[in-house]
Amino acid sequence: MSLTRPFHALTAAAVVVAVALGPAALPASAATAQPLPSADQLKSALLTAADLGPGWTEPPVTPSPSPSAGASPSASPSNPVTGCDALSALINMYVTRPGAAIPRAETELDGPNGNPMVTQALAAEPSDQLATDFNSAADALKTCHTITFNAGPSDTVTFTVSPVTLGDRKDAPAVHLDGTLAGVRLNGYVGIERFGTVAMAFGYFERQGSNEQAASMEYRTAVAKVERALGAKAGSTTAPTAVPATPTEGRRV
């Protein structure tokens, strides 16, 4: 049995995207007060199939669920995640509300036959707001021990959550998720990182296996590409050097 695409997408996209930044739209004054990388610049910093090697592909991105998408109430659970109150609140808030009007880009990459899968999201905010959101996400990850995802009657899985180190920075928040769905073992590695005014959320998801070394390798590849593309070191609080010459209002992508 293979993991169903809708649940696979929910697990990856909801955790990886929501954990980076909450969906509360920034005030107009905050959105224009500081130069930020554009959505196109963020997109250029994302991983591609070529970055990961032979056998990797980039499937069409499935739009993230939100009320603005016009989904019916019965299409998905109103609160698809339970357990780990702080983390669940971030994820459910993202799934059930429109995204923030900030520069944002995301991708999903599949290995051979869709296994493993890598997801990556980048979002830009003014430094003070990003620090608040990033710290909230980091605290949510650090205090999480068990979390349940529900994408339907037969697509519910509970993950045991434990801390791991994915990159060179030992204090960069990252966790390992371990669970079983219909007898199929599911493993995920989720990490978040900051590059000045840009937050990155990374996920590595695998069924019938758990390869922390591979997850770490792809995470490091993602970090290195963002550093090169945006001109900011991982963990830095200084704005990236590759930003527009004038402040730019955020926009949804």
ABEGO torsion letter per residue (X at the ends): XBBBAAAAAAAAAAAAAAAABBABBBBAAAAAABBBBBAAAAAAABBBAAAAEBGBBBBBBBBBBBAAAGBBAAABBABABBEGAAAAAAAAAAAABBBBBBBBBBBBBBBBGGOBBBBBBBBBBBAAAAAAAAAAAAAAAAABABBBBBAEAABBBBBBBBBBBABABAABBBBBBBBBBGGBBBBBBBBBBBBEABBBBBBBBBBGEBBAAAAAAAAAAAAAAAAAAAGBBBGBABBBABBBABBBBBBBX
